[in-house]
């Protein structure tokens, strides 16, 4: 899930966006929690990418669409792709070593 936010000059979110982020994470955890797991987030350059691994992305599509449609307009993009080996998170973990 890619979320664009208002940022400080260093690319990190403003205090208001940090609070909005808490609300977004809380709701995403509620919506995805039983059928998936939060894996990681990447933050910077005015955006955050939030990674969840789920067994069936289609089972979350309607709930995610309803949730994001209920918010005031924000920049958000939801992308589902097949990644059975958790490549994205393995890449980050390898770079952190």
NORUR-V634923 format. One line per field, one symbol per residue. ss: DSSP state (H for helix, E for strand, - for the rest). psi: psi as a letter, one per 40 degrees, with the letter a starting at -180 (. if undefined). Layout:
# NORUR-V634923
ss->???
psi->???
This chain:
# NORUR-V634923
ss->-EEE--E-----E-HHHHHHHHHHHHHHHHHH---EEEEEEEEE--EEEEEEEE---HHHHHHHHHHHHH----EEE---------HHHHHHHHHH-
psi->hhhhihiideeiiiddddddddddddddddddddeahhdiihiiffihhhhihidgddeedddddddddeiihihihhhhihgdefddddddddde.
